[in-house]
C-alpha cells in the first residue's frame, strides 16, 4: 500500500516528503541503501516541542540519548530507516 510521510517544521512548507513507489522492487540486502535520516533542530526548546508532538501523535520512539555534545531522539519508519532528531549543546550554550 503506498504511503506518504510529510515532515513539517513550519507549515505549510514540508522539510521532507517521502513517498513510496509501488513499482520499485525491494533491493537485495547486500546492496547499500538509504539507512538514516537526520534532523538538526536549533534549540533544546525546539527539540522538546517536537518530542511533545511525537508523543501526542503516538509515534513509537526507539530511544533517546544524551551524547554530552547533543541530545538525540531516535525513531524508525515502516522500512526500518532510522530517524534521528537532535539539538547540539554547542548551540545551546554558545
N, C-alpha and C positions, 0 to 999 in steps of 0.2 A: 504494500500500500504506500503510495507516495506521501511524503510529508515535507513540510517546510518549517524551518526554525528561524525566527527573526530575533536578533539580539538588538535591543534598543537601549540607548542611554538617554537620548534627548529626543523623544518622539516629536514629529512623525518620521524622522530620518533614522533608519536602522544602521547600525555599525556593520553588521554581518548578516547576510541571508544565506542559509544553507538549504539547498533543495536536493531531494533525492531524484535521480533519473532512473526510472523503472527499466529503461532499455540497457543500462550498463550491466555488465556481468561482474560477479564478485571476483575480486583479484585473488590470485593464489597467495597463501600465507607467506611464502618465501620472497615475495616482491614488496619493496618499500611502498609506503603509502602515507596518507595524512594521519598523524598519530596524536597530535595535541594542538589545542587552540588556547592561546594566552591572551589575557586582557589585563592591562595595567591601568588601575584607577589612580587618580592623582592624590587622593587623601584617604586616611583611615575612615573618616566620616562617610565618604562615598562607598567604601567597601562595606561598612555597616548597613547603609541604606540598601545596597544591592543584596546583601545577605538576608535582610528582613523580607525583601520581596521574594527571594528564592524559597524561604521557609513558608511564607504566606501561600505561595502557589503550590507547595508540596513537592518541589523537585528534590530528588534524592541526593544527598551530599555523600561523597566518598570520604572526605576528611578535611581537616584544617591543619595548618602548621604555622608555627612562629619560627622563622628562619633567622631571627635576630636582625637581619637587614631588611626583611619583608614579612608580611603576613599574607598567607595564601589560603584560598578555599578551593577545594577540588570537587569536580562533578564529572559525570560521564554521560555521553549521549547514547542514543539507541545502537549506534555502530561501534560502541566502546572507544570512541575518540575521547581522550582526556581533555577536560576543560579546566584551566586554571585561571582564577581571578585573584589578583593580588594588588597590594599597595606597598610601595617601598618605604622603609623607615627613613631613608635619607631625605626623602621629600617631606616626610612628617616633621623631621627635626631640623631640616636645612632651611 
